[in-house]
Amino acid sequence: MPREKKALLFKAVSIRTILPNVVTLLAFMAGLTAIRFALSGRWEMAVTAILLAGVFDGLDGTVARLLKSTSKFGAELDSLSDIVAFGVAPTVILYLWGLQALDRLGWAVSLVYAIAMALRLARFNARLEDEEEPRKRLGFLTGVPAPMGAALLLVPLMVDFIIEGEFLRQYQYIVAVYSLMIAILMVSTLPTISLKALRVPKEWLVPVMLIIGVVIAGLFARTWMVLIGIAVLYLASMPLTYLAYQKRREQKKNL
């Protein structure tokens, strides 16, 4: 074998390159583990696993940028992880928990959400390098992002955890309509909040840090209630986000 081919064959890969992919795999495994918990009826653990996958999903890109080890392989692996952790796993959880009683209709609704997630991720990948995409250029996302979509889909379970009963499971049609709404929001072209683009004025730094501290403390004390509150605020903020986007676009035109 020529020396050049040997050198290429045994070329080492640095830990810096591997680490972001390991974090992505943790999100992938968390999604699969959520399905395992759902199959055994451990709903709180299943939802927790999806939320943990969201944390890992937020970390992998950050780690890759910090280590300057972004790659096409990492991007493809991230897409695979997202479709499992935020598309397939939440679909299975919601179906087994509440939509199964609707039989074929419940499965059809579940499929709509999973398809919407796949279409969203495909659209995101297609525009990944498009810096001229109007919403991205103005500091907004297009539609509800995958981790938030999964979290919003599982809000009915969180409500059920608080009331400790079968209330929402008895209203499967309401849950089905809500699931379809989340699916539509994910594939919509509505501008949504981008945390990466948010900028906090210096005079607001201390109050914002205090609010974040209160939210974190609340997550330890009343986890599901705080998460539901965050979900409600996110949905309620969408009209305001749209108005902010329109205002910023007008300002951009006038420059």
TINUVO-430119 format. One record per atom (N, C-alpha, C): atom name; x, y, z; residue in one letter. Coordinates in Angstrom, 3 decimals. Example, Ala and Ser with C-alpha at 12.3 -4.5 7.8 and 13.67 -1.06 7.14 Angstrom:
N 13.190 -5.690 7.800 A
CA 12.300 -4.500 7.800 A
C 13.200 -3.300 7.800 A
N 12.850 -2.250 7.080 S
CA 13.670 -1.060 7.140 S
C 12.900 0.030 7.870 S
END
This chain:
N 0.844 -1.189 0.000 M
CA 0.000 0.000 0.000 M
C 0.887 1.250 0.000 M
N 0.632 2.212 -0.879 P
CA 1.443 3.438 -0.902 P
C 1.420 4.158 0.432 P
N 2.534 4.868 0.703 R
CA 2.660 5.566 1.989 R
C 1.575 6.605 2.187 R
N 1.182 7.283 1.078 E
CA 0.162 8.326 1.206 E
C -1.175 7.722 1.644 E
N -1.525 6.551 1.092 K
CA -2.776 5.910 1.452 K
C -2.749 5.416 2.888 K
N -1.580 4.933 3.343 K
CA -1.447 4.490 4.729 K
C -1.653 5.653 5.680 K
N -1.061 6.796 5.337 A
CA -1.187 7.984 6.188 A
C -2.634 8.433 6.272 A
N -3.341 8.337 5.129 L
CA -4.752 8.735 5.122 L
C -5.594 7.756 5.928 L
N -5.260 6.455 5.834 L
CA -6.028 5.425 6.514 L
C -5.938 5.553 8.024 L
N -4.736 5.886 8.506 F
CA -4.513 5.948 9.944 F
C -4.515 7.377 10.485 F
N -5.121 8.278 9.724 K
CA -5.196 9.665 10.172 K
C -6.049 9.766 11.433 K
N -5.508 10.385 12.445 A
CA -6.210 10.464 13.729 A
C -7.267 11.559 13.698 A
N -8.318 11.339 14.486 V
CA -9.382 12.324 14.646 V
C -9.302 12.864 16.060 V
N -9.283 14.178 16.193 S
CA -9.115 14.788 17.507 S
C -10.380 14.669 18.344 S
N -10.204 14.692 19.656 I
CA -11.341 14.676 20.584 I
C -12.211 15.895 20.354 I
N -11.611 16.993 19.952 R
CA -12.356 18.226 19.682 R
C -13.400 18.011 18.595 R
N -13.080 17.157 17.628 T
CA -14.007 16.864 16.545 T
C -15.107 15.913 16.995 T
N -14.758 14.982 17.882 I
CA -15.698 13.952 18.308 I
C -16.706 14.473 19.328 I
N -16.275 15.355 20.216 L
CA -17.087 15.765 21.362 L
C -18.476 16.279 20.993 L
N -18.624 17.194 20.015 P
CA -19.984 17.652 19.666 P
C -20.877 16.519 19.183 P
N -20.301 15.559 18.456 N
CA -21.091 14.426 17.978 N
C -21.527 13.518 19.125 N
N -20.700 13.428 20.171 V
CA -21.068 12.651 21.348 V
C -22.284 13.285 22.024 V
N -22.296 14.613 22.120 V
CA -23.437 15.316 22.718 V
C -24.695 15.082 21.881 V
N -24.544 15.095 20.555 T
CA -25.682 14.812 19.673 T
C -26.206 13.397 19.888 T
N -25.306 12.446 20.052 L
CA -25.714 11.065 20.306 L
C -26.443 10.935 21.643 L
N -26.065 11.755 22.619 L
CA -26.771 11.742 23.904 L
C -28.231 12.171 23.718 L
N -28.454 13.174 22.858 A
CA -29.828 13.591 22.546 A
C -30.578 12.469 21.850 A
N -29.913 11.798 20.927 F
CA -30.506 10.662 20.213 F
C -30.907 9.547 21.181 F
N -30.005 9.235 22.102 M
CA -30.279 8.171 23.072 M
C -31.381 8.577 24.047 M
N -31.426 9.849 24.396 A
CA -32.491 10.321 25.288 A
C -33.855 10.157 24.628 A
N -33.936 10.431 23.318 G
CA -35.188 10.250 22.590 G
C -35.630 8.799 22.560 G
N -34.687 7.892 22.293 L
CA -35.018 6.466 22.285 L
C -35.419 5.985 23.676 L
N -34.739 6.494 24.699 T
CA -35.062 6.109 26.069 T
C -36.458 6.591 26.449 T
N -36.861 7.750 25.917 A
CA -38.215 8.260 26.174 A
C -39.261 7.274 25.656 A
N -39.008 6.671 24.501 I
CA -39.933 5.672 23.960 I
C -40.009 4.464 24.883 I
N -38.859 4.055 25.401 R
CA -38.840 2.915 26.340 R
C -39.691 3.204 27.569 R
N -39.550 4.417 28.123 F
CA -40.350 4.784 29.297 F
C -41.840 4.810 28.958 F
N -42.176 5.294 27.756 A
CA -43.582 5.355 27.346 A
C -44.171 3.963 27.215 A
N -43.410 3.039 26.694 L
CA -43.905 1.671 26.528 L
C -44.203 1.006 27.863 L
N -43.518 1.448 28.916 S
CA -43.766 0.891 30.244 S
C -44.694 1.778 31.077 S
N -45.270 2.816 30.446 G
CA -46.223 3.682 31.136 G
C -45.621 4.647 32.123 G
N -44.335 4.908 32.038 R
CA -43.667 5.852 32.950 R
C -43.624 7.216 32.257 R
N -44.769 7.894 32.295 W
CA -44.958 9.094 31.479 W
C -44.059 10.250 31.902 W
N -43.912 10.469 33.191 E
CA -43.074 11.586 33.649 E
C -41.624 11.389 33.219 E
N -41.131 10.167 33.318 M
CA -39.765 9.887 32.889 M
C -39.634 10.051 31.375 M
N -40.677 9.683 30.640 A
CA -40.648 9.826 29.186 A
C -40.548 11.299 28.779 A
N -41.382 12.133 29.396 V
CA -41.342 13.569 29.087 V
C -40.009 14.174 29.521 V
N -39.507 13.766 30.674 T
CA -38.212 14.259 31.152 T
C -37.096 13.917 30.170 T
N -37.145 12.717 29.606 A
CA -36.126 12.304 28.642 A
C -36.163 13.179 27.390 A
N -37.371 13.549 26.935 I
CA -37.483 14.439 25.773 I
C -36.906 15.820 26.093 I
N -37.214 16.317 27.291 L
CA -36.674 17.622 27.696 L
C -35.159 17.569 27.805 L
N -34.636 16.447 28.291 L
CA -33.183 16.273 28.383 L
C -32.564 16.239 26.990 L
N -33.249 15.616 26.054 A
CA -32.777 15.609 24.670 A
C -32.706 17.036 24.124 A
N -33.672 17.871 24.517 G
CA -33.651 19.276 24.099 G
C -32.445 20.017 24.648 G
N -32.072 19.706 25.879 V
CA -30.876 20.323 26.484 V
C -29.633 19.919 25.708 V
N -29.504 18.626 25.417 F
CA -28.347 18.144 24.663 F
C -28.318 18.742 23.259 F
N -29.501 18.884 22.660 D
CA -29.571 19.457 21.316 D
C -29.097 20.908 21.305 D
N -29.404 21.625 22.371 G
CA -28.928 23.009 22.463 G
C -27.437 23.099 22.718 G
N -26.895 22.071 23.360 L
CA -25.480 22.097 23.713 L
C -24.563 21.693 22.560 L
N -25.027 20.767 21.703 D
CA -24.101 20.235 20.694 D
C -23.614 21.306 19.723 D
N -24.534 22.171 19.281 G
CA -24.127 23.249 18.386 G
C -23.206 24.240 19.066 G
N -23.507 24.544 20.333 T
CA -22.663 25.464 21.098 T
C -21.262 24.898 21.279 T
N -21.200 23.611 21.626 V
CA -19.898 22.953 21.807 V
C -19.117 22.951 20.494 V
N -19.799 22.660 19.387 A
CA -19.140 22.630 18.078 A
C -18.569 23.997 17.707 A
N -19.332 25.051 17.983 R
CA -18.843 26.394 17.658 R
C -17.692 26.805 18.562 R
N -17.790 26.472 19.841 L
CA -16.716 26.824 20.774 L
C -15.410 26.114 20.423 L
N -15.525 24.854 20.021 L
CA -14.341 24.066 19.676 L
C -13.948 24.220 18.209 L
N -14.757 24.980 17.452 K
CA -14.529 25.194 16.026 K
C -14.420 23.864 15.286 K
N -15.404 23.001 15.563 S
CA -15.360 21.659 14.983 S
C -16.670 21.309 14.288 S
N -17.322 22.313 13.707 T
CA -18.539 22.049 12.940 T
C -18.183 21.259 11.683 T
N -19.057 20.369 11.281 S
CA -18.799 19.529 10.109 S
C -20.114 19.114 9.475 S
N -20.042 18.693 8.222 K
CA -21.230 18.211 7.526 K
C -21.732 16.920 8.173 K
N -20.790 16.083 8.617 F
CA -21.169 14.848 9.311 F
C -21.974 15.176 10.568 F
N -21.517 16.159 11.333 G
CA -22.215 16.564 12.554 G
C -23.602 17.091 12.262 G
N -23.736 17.840 11.166 A
CA -25.040 18.388 10.795 A
C -26.017 17.277 10.423 A
N -25.527 16.270 9.676 E
CA -26.385 15.145 9.298 E
C -26.786 14.323 10.517 E
N -25.830 14.108 11.425 L
CA -26.124 13.358 12.649 L
C -27.137 14.106 13.511 L
N -27.012 15.424 13.546 D
CA -27.937 16.246 14.325 D
C -29.360 16.134 13.782 D
N -29.494 16.103 12.459 S
CA -30.818 15.966 11.850 S
C -31.438 14.620 12.192 S
N -30.627 13.557 12.144 L
CA -31.126 12.234 12.500 L
C -31.570 12.193 13.955 L
N -30.760 12.798 14.824 S
CA -31.102 12.852 16.249 S
C -32.391 13.622 16.473 S
N -32.562 14.740 15.779 D
CA -33.756 15.580 15.946 D
C -35.032 14.854 15.528 D
N -34.980 14.146 14.409 I
CA -36.200 13.469 13.942 I
C -36.611 12.361 14.901 I
N -35.631 11.729 15.550 V
CA -35.954 10.679 16.522 V
C -36.424 11.287 17.841 V
N -35.622 12.221 18.382 A
CA -35.890 12.764 19.716 A
C -37.086 13.704 19.751 A
N -37.321 14.459 18.674 F
CA -38.384 15.468 18.690 F
C -39.521 15.177 17.709 F
N -39.354 14.136 16.891 G
CA -40.407 13.755 15.970 G
C -41.023 12.418 16.331 G
N -40.235 11.364 16.257 V
CA -40.743 10.009 16.502 V
C -41.112 9.795 17.968 V
N -40.186 10.111 18.875 A
CA -40.417 9.833 20.303 A
C -41.645 10.561 20.862 A
N -41.796 11.885 20.673 P
CA -43.007 12.548 21.178 P
C -44.286 12.004 20.547 P
N -44.209 11.615 19.271 T
CA -45.377 11.033 18.602 T
C -45.823 9.753 19.300 T
N -44.866 8.876 19.566 V
CA -45.169 7.604 20.232 V
C -45.709 7.849 21.640 V
N -45.079 8.777 22.362 I
CA -45.501 9.072 23.740 I
C -46.947 9.562 23.766 I
N -47.253 10.554 22.934 L
CA -48.608 11.127 22.955 L
C -49.650 10.105 22.502 L
N -49.297 9.304 21.503 Y
CA -50.245 8.297 21.017 Y
C -50.550 7.257 22.098 Y
N -49.514 6.732 22.735 L
CA -49.721 5.711 23.762 L
C -50.436 6.281 24.983 L
N -50.183 7.560 25.266 W
CA -50.769 8.185 26.458 W
C -52.238 8.538 26.279 W
N -52.572 9.190 25.160 G
CA -53.928 9.719 25.048 G
C -54.641 9.501 23.737 G
N -53.905 9.442 22.618 L
CA -54.559 9.374 21.318 L
C -54.879 7.956 20.879 L
N -54.358 6.967 21.595 Q
CA -54.592 5.577 21.227 Q
C -56.079 5.226 21.260 Q
N -56.814 5.894 22.155 A
CA -58.255 5.615 22.286 A
C -59.030 6.031 21.041 A
N -58.455 6.929 20.227 L
CA -59.125 7.363 19.002 L
C -58.854 6.425 17.827 L
N -58.086 5.373 18.088 D
CA -57.788 4.346 17.090 D
C -57.108 4.962 15.861 D
N -57.689 4.765 14.686 R
CA -57.047 5.215 13.447 R
C -56.904 6.733 13.383 R
N -57.905 7.437 13.891 L
CA -57.836 8.902 13.889 L
C -56.681 9.376 14.753 L
N -56.517 8.760 15.921 G
CA -55.416 9.131 16.801 G
C -54.073 8.885 16.158 G
N -53.951 7.759 15.449 W
CA -52.679 7.470 14.775 W
C -52.445 8.434 13.616 W
N -53.520 8.797 12.915 A
CA -53.391 9.754 11.809 A
C -52.897 11.107 12.315 A
N -53.443 11.551 13.442 V
CA -53.001 12.819 14.034 V
C -51.531 12.723 14.430 V
N -51.153 11.604 15.005 S
CA -49.752 11.404 15.393 S
C -48.836 11.453 14.181 S
N -49.280 10.822 13.082 L
CA -48.477 10.830 11.855 L
C -48.323 12.241 11.295 L
N -49.378 13.046 11.389 V
CA -49.312 14.424 10.893 V
C -48.215 15.196 11.625 V
N -48.156 15.029 12.947 Y
CA -47.114 15.717 13.702 Y
C -45.731 15.237 13.281 Y
N -45.542 13.919 13.164 A
CA -44.233 13.378 12.783 A
C -43.825 13.854 11.393 A
N -44.777 13.887 10.467 I
CA -44.492 14.367 9.110 I
C -44.123 15.841 9.137 I
N -44.850 16.625 9.934 A
CA -44.562 18.054 10.048 A
C -43.135 18.269 10.574 A
N -42.733 17.451 11.542 M
CA -41.373 17.570 12.073 M
C -40.341 17.244 10.996 M
N -40.587 16.181 10.217 A
CA -39.658 15.810 9.154 A
C -39.545 16.917 8.106 A
N -40.702 17.500 7.731 L
CA -40.699 18.580 6.734 L
C -39.979 19.810 7.269 L
N -40.185 20.108 8.554 R
CA -39.516 21.253 9.148 R
C -38.003 21.090 9.122 R
N -37.539 19.914 9.512 L
CA -36.102 19.662 9.550 L
C -35.506 19.676 8.144 L
N -36.250 19.155 7.161 A
CA -35.778 19.186 5.777 A
C -35.648 20.626 5.290 A
N -36.646 21.440 5.603 R
CA -36.605 22.850 5.210 R
C -35.449 23.570 5.895 R
N -35.239 23.261 7.180 F
CA -34.147 23.887 7.933 F
C -32.801 23.536 7.311 F
N -32.596 22.266 6.966 N
CA -31.333 21.848 6.367 N
C -31.121 22.478 5.002 N
N -32.209 22.620 4.242 A
CA -32.097 23.209 2.906 A
C -31.686 24.670 2.976 A
N -32.068 25.343 4.064 R
CA -31.765 26.782 4.194 R
C -30.627 27.053 5.160 R
N -29.916 25.997 5.550 L
CA -28.892 26.130 6.582 L
C -27.828 27.164 6.216 L
N -27.435 27.177 4.963 E
CA -26.383 28.090 4.517 E
C -26.930 29.371 3.917 E
N -28.241 29.530 3.931 D
CA -28.866 30.693 3.303 D
C -28.942 31.861 4.286 D
N -27.922 32.680 4.297 E
CA -27.888 33.839 5.188 E
C -28.838 34.932 4.738 E
N -29.332 34.838 3.499 E
CA -30.238 35.859 2.983 E
C -31.704 35.536 3.274 E
N -31.965 34.415 3.935 E
CA -33.345 34.081 4.307 E
C -33.889 35.223 5.162 E
N -35.020 35.825 4.777 P
CA -35.478 37.094 5.379 P
C -35.621 37.057 6.900 P
N -36.195 36.014 7.443 R
CA -36.384 35.962 8.900 R
C -35.056 35.774 9.628 R
N -34.216 34.917 9.084 K
CA -32.906 34.681 9.687 K
C -32.063 35.950 9.664 K
N -32.147 36.677 8.572 R
CA -31.371 37.906 8.431 R
C -31.784 38.955 9.456 R
N -33.047 38.935 9.857 L
CA -33.546 39.906 10.821 L
C -33.517 39.385 12.259 L
N -32.970 38.192 12.470 G
CA -32.811 37.666 13.824 G
C -33.980 36.851 14.334 G
N -34.733 36.226 13.404 F
CA -35.877 35.407 13.791 F
C -35.738 34.010 13.196 F
N -36.466 33.066 13.789 L
CA -36.575 31.730 13.218 L
C -37.844 31.649 12.376 L
N -37.915 30.619 11.538 T
CA -39.115 30.391 10.734 T
C -39.873 29.213 11.311 T
N -41.054 29.466 11.851 G
CA -41.833 28.413 12.484 G
C -41.287 28.033 13.853 G
N -42.006 27.164 14.536 V
CA -41.591 26.701 15.863 V
C -40.447 25.705 15.700 V
N -39.313 25.907 16.373 P
CA -38.179 24.977 16.250 P
C -38.501 23.605 16.813 P
N -37.719 22.609 16.397 A
CA -38.000 21.208 16.737 A
C -38.087 20.930 18.240 A
N -37.097 21.337 19.052 P
CA -37.195 21.034 20.491 P
C -38.410 21.678 21.150 P
N -38.703 22.927 20.779 M
CA -39.866 23.608 21.345 M
C -41.155 22.953 20.867 M
N -41.188 22.507 19.623 G
CA -42.365 21.814 19.115 G
C -42.662 20.555 19.907 G
N -41.614 19.788 20.217 A
CA -41.790 18.573 21.013 A
C -42.284 18.900 22.418 A
N -41.701 19.937 23.025 A
CA -42.111 20.336 24.375 A
C -43.572 20.791 24.391 A
N -43.963 21.574 23.382 L
CA -45.351 22.044 23.302 L
C -46.309 20.867 23.100 L
N -45.909 19.904 22.299 L
CA -46.771 18.748 22.049 L
C -47.077 17.987 23.341 L
N -46.110 17.964 24.255 L
CA -46.247 17.175 25.481 L
C -46.864 17.959 26.638 L
N -47.301 19.189 26.400 V
CA -47.930 19.984 27.448 V
C -49.162 19.296 28.041 V
N -50.032 18.641 27.229 P
CA -51.171 17.944 27.836 P
C -50.764 16.926 28.900 P
N -49.655 16.231 28.695 L
CA -49.179 15.293 29.705 L
C -48.758 16.027 30.965 L
N -48.089 17.182 30.783 M
CA -47.639 17.953 31.945 M
C -48.824 18.422 32.784 M
N -49.890 18.847 32.100 V
CA -51.102 19.258 32.813 V
C -51.653 18.079 33.608 V
N -51.656 16.909 33.004 D
CA -52.152 15.712 33.669 D
C -51.294 15.345 34.885 D
N -49.994 15.619 34.803 F
CA -49.113 15.342 35.941 F
C -49.501 16.206 37.142 F
N -49.916 17.452 36.869 I
CA -50.257 18.385 37.952 I
C -51.580 18.003 38.607 I
N -52.592 17.711 37.782 I
CA -53.916 17.408 38.350 I
C -54.012 15.966 38.843 I
N -53.004 15.166 38.481 E
CA -52.918 13.776 38.956 E
C -54.207 13.004 38.694 E
N -54.687 13.093 37.484 G
CA -55.920 12.384 37.147 G
C -55.971 12.029 35.686 G
N -57.139 11.653 35.244 E
CA -57.352 11.244 33.866 E
C -58.117 12.312 33.085 E
N -58.047 13.561 33.551 F
CA -58.878 14.618 32.969 F
C -58.624 14.776 31.468 F
N -57.381 15.074 31.099 L
CA -57.102 15.341 29.697 L
C -57.209 14.094 28.842 L
N -56.924 12.928 29.422 R
CA -57.004 11.707 28.646 R
C -58.454 11.396 28.248 R
N -59.401 11.992 28.947 Q
CA -60.805 11.803 28.621 Q
C -61.268 12.764 27.520 Q
N -60.405 13.678 27.131 Y
CA -60.734 14.662 26.095 Y
C -59.737 14.532 24.949 Y
N -59.693 13.341 24.368 Q
CA -58.709 13.051 23.326 Q
C -58.872 13.946 22.101 Q
N -60.123 14.337 21.805 Y
CA -60.338 15.168 20.612 Y
C -59.695 16.547 20.783 Y
N -59.753 17.072 22.009 I
CA -59.097 18.352 22.277 I
C -57.589 18.207 22.119 I
N -57.052 17.112 22.649 V
CA -55.608 16.855 22.522 V
C -55.228 16.686 21.051 V
N -56.085 16.026 20.272 A
CA -55.811 15.817 18.850 A
C -55.763 17.149 18.097 A
N -56.737 18.023 18.361 V
CA -56.760 19.334 17.707 V
C -55.535 20.159 18.108 V
N -55.191 20.095 19.386 Y
CA -54.001 20.812 19.875 Y
C -52.743 20.298 19.175 Y
N -52.637 18.984 18.991 S
CA -51.471 18.397 18.327 S
C -51.359 18.879 16.886 S
N -52.507 18.952 16.203 L
CA -52.506 19.444 14.822 L
C -52.082 20.909 14.767 L
N -52.478 21.682 15.763 M
CA -52.091 23.092 15.815 M
C -50.582 23.237 15.941 M
N -49.979 22.418 16.797 I
CA -48.527 22.461 16.966 I
C -47.823 22.060 15.676 I
N -48.354 21.044 14.991 A
CA -47.776 20.602 13.721 A
C -47.800 21.732 12.695 A
N -48.922 22.446 12.629 I
CA -49.051 23.562 11.679 I
C -48.063 24.673 12.019 I
N -47.916 24.973 13.302 L
CA -46.989 26.031 13.710 L
C -45.542 25.684 13.351 L
N -45.207 24.394 13.387 M
CA -43.833 24.001 13.066 M
C -43.501 24.204 11.590 M
N -44.456 23.909 10.714 V
CA -44.182 24.025 9.275 V
C -44.594 25.389 8.723 V
N -45.140 26.244 9.570 S
CA -45.570 27.567 9.119 S
C -44.353 28.448 8.832 S
N -44.610 29.574 8.200 T
CA -43.541 30.545 7.930 T
C -43.600 31.722 8.914 T
N -44.316 31.537 10.008 L
CA -44.397 32.589 11.014 L
C -43.022 32.836 11.630 L
N -42.638 34.089 11.834 P
CA -41.370 34.366 12.524 P
C -41.505 34.052 14.008 P
N -40.523 33.386 14.554 T
CA -40.541 33.046 15.977 T
C -39.245 33.502 16.634 T
N -39.255 33.517 17.952 I
CA -38.118 34.031 18.716 I
C -36.873 33.179 18.499 I
N -35.762 33.831 18.294 S
CA -34.458 33.165 18.227 S
C -33.638 33.602 19.439 S
N -33.369 32.671 20.341 L
CA -32.618 33.017 21.555 L
C -31.215 33.511 21.223 L
N -30.648 32.966 20.138 K
CA -29.289 33.379 19.751 K
C -29.243 34.850 19.358 K
N -30.357 35.346 18.819 A
CA -30.379 36.733 18.329 A
C -30.831 37.733 19.387 A
N -31.304 37.240 20.532 L
CA -31.770 38.152 21.580 L
C -30.613 38.924 22.187 L
N -30.820 40.202 22.399 R
CA -29.807 41.058 23.020 R
C -30.435 41.759 24.224 R
N -29.776 41.684 25.358 V
CA -30.289 42.284 26.588 V
C -29.541 43.593 26.854 V
N -30.268 44.720 26.962 P
CA -29.609 45.996 27.306 P
C -28.907 45.885 28.658 P
N -27.825 46.629 28.818 K
CA -27.040 46.535 30.043 K
C -27.864 46.860 31.287 K
N -28.765 47.840 31.162 E
CA -29.563 48.235 32.329 E
C -30.574 47.152 32.728 E
N -30.838 46.210 31.814 W
CA -31.769 45.120 32.099 W
C -31.061 43.831 32.510 W
N -29.753 43.855 32.563 L
CA -28.992 42.631 32.810 L
C -29.316 42.006 34.171 L
N -29.310 42.828 35.221 V
CA -29.572 42.303 36.577 V
C -31.000 41.782 36.715 V
N -32.031 42.548 36.286 P
CA -33.402 41.997 36.363 P
C -33.575 40.703 35.579 P
N -32.960 40.626 34.385 V
CA -33.074 39.414 33.573 V
C -32.410 38.235 34.275 V
N -31.244 38.471 34.872 M
CA -30.568 37.399 35.605 M
C -31.402 36.938 36.794 M
N -32.069 37.893 37.443 L
CA -32.940 37.550 38.572 L
C -34.108 36.693 38.111 L
N -34.726 37.062 36.984 I
CA -35.849 36.295 36.441 I
C -35.410 34.874 36.088 I
N -34.228 34.763 35.477 I
CA -33.703 33.442 35.126 I
C -33.485 32.604 36.379 I
N -32.966 33.237 37.429 G
CA -32.767 32.529 38.697 G
C -34.079 32.041 39.294 G
N -35.104 32.890 39.223 V
CA -36.426 32.512 39.742 V
C -36.998 31.341 38.945 V
N -36.835 31.382 37.622 V
CA -37.341 30.298 36.765 V
C -36.626 28.986 37.088 V
N -35.316 29.033 37.247 I
CA -34.548 27.822 37.564 I
C -34.976 27.259 38.919 I
N -35.153 28.150 39.889 A
CA -35.620 27.704 41.208 A
C -37.009 27.083 41.095 A
N -37.863 27.696 40.268 G
CA -39.205 27.166 40.066 G
C -39.195 25.797 39.414 G
N -38.228 25.562 38.530 L
CA -38.130 24.259 37.877 L
C -37.822 23.155 38.882 L
N -37.072 23.483 39.920 F
CA -36.779 22.497 40.957 F
C -37.987 22.286 41.875 F
N -38.716 23.367 42.145 A
CA -39.829 23.288 43.096 A
C -41.127 22.813 42.450 A
N -41.478 23.381 41.296 R
CA -42.725 23.052 40.602 R
C -42.420 22.882 39.111 R
N -41.767 21.797 38.792 T
CA -41.235 21.592 37.441 T
C -42.297 21.724 36.362 T
N -43.353 20.938 36.468 W
CA -44.353 20.899 35.388 W
C -45.116 22.202 35.280 W
N -45.413 22.819 36.406 M
CA -46.145 24.084 36.383 M
C -45.331 25.184 35.691 M
N -44.041 25.227 35.998 V
CA -43.172 26.238 35.377 V
C -43.035 25.979 33.879 V
N -42.886 24.724 33.502 L
CA -42.758 24.379 32.080 L
C -44.030 24.723 31.309 L
N -45.175 24.476 31.916 I
CA -46.444 24.852 31.269 I
C -46.516 26.372 31.116 I
N -46.084 27.090 32.156 G
CA -46.068 28.555 32.086 G
C -45.184 29.057 30.958 G
N -44.011 28.435 30.792 I
CA -43.108 28.820 29.709 I
C -43.754 28.554 28.351 I
N -44.427 27.411 28.234 A
CA -45.091 27.062 26.975 A
C -46.203 28.057 26.647 A
N -46.992 28.425 27.653 V
CA -48.081 29.385 27.442 V
C -47.523 30.746 27.036 V
N -46.472 31.184 27.710 L
CA -45.855 32.474 27.368 L
C -45.285 32.453 25.949 L
N -44.706 31.326 25.574 Y
CA -44.143 31.212 24.217 Y
C -45.247 31.351 23.168 Y
N -46.340 30.617 23.361 L
CA -47.442 30.695 22.405 L
C -48.073 32.085 22.391 L
N -48.202 32.679 23.583 A
CA -48.802 34.018 23.674 A
C -47.905 35.083 23.046 A
N -46.601 34.829 23.025 S
CA -45.662 35.818 22.482 S
C -45.601 35.807 20.960 S
N -46.182 34.803 20.321 M
CA -46.052 34.686 18.872 M
C -46.666 35.873 18.110 M
N -47.851 36.361 18.497 P
CA -48.353 37.567 17.816 P
C -47.425 38.771 18.004 P
N -46.874 38.931 19.212 L
CA -45.944 40.039 19.473 L
C -44.660 39.877 18.662 L
N -44.203 38.628 18.531 T
CA -43.011 38.357 17.725 T
C -43.251 38.711 16.269 T
N -44.455 38.398 15.784 Y
CA -44.798 38.726 14.399 Y
C -44.792 40.242 14.188 Y
N -45.358 40.975 15.146 L
CA -45.369 42.440 15.043 L
C -43.954 43.004 15.090 L
N -43.108 42.421 15.951 A
CA -41.713 42.870 16.043 A
C -40.979 42.604 14.735 A
N -41.269 41.468 14.118 Y
CA -40.646 41.134 12.830 Y
C -41.059 42.123 11.751 Y
N -42.365 42.437 11.696 Q
CA -42.857 43.382 10.698 Q
C -42.225 44.763 10.892 Q
N -42.105 45.171 12.157 K
CA -41.504 46.475 12.455 K
C -40.043 46.508 12.030 K
N -39.311 45.441 12.341 R
CA -37.893 45.404 11.978 R
C -37.715 45.351 10.471 R
N -38.634 44.655 9.779 R
CA -38.543 44.599 8.320 R
C -38.788 45.956 7.702 R
N -39.748 46.702 8.242 E
CA -40.012 48.052 7.744 E
C -38.821 48.968 7.976 E
N -38.195 48.831 9.159 Q
CA -37.027 49.634 9.457 Q
C -35.893 49.313 8.493 Q
N -35.770 48.026 8.136 K
CA -34.714 47.608 7.208 K
C -34.955 48.188 5.826 K
N -36.224 48.244 5.424 K
CA -36.550 48.807 4.108 K
C -36.228 50.284 4.027 K
N -36.403 50.999 5.142 N
CA -36.218 52.450 5.159 N
C -34.764 52.873 5.294 N
N -33.881 51.904 5.517 L
CA -32.455 52.257 5.660 L
C -31.844 52.559 4.296 L
END
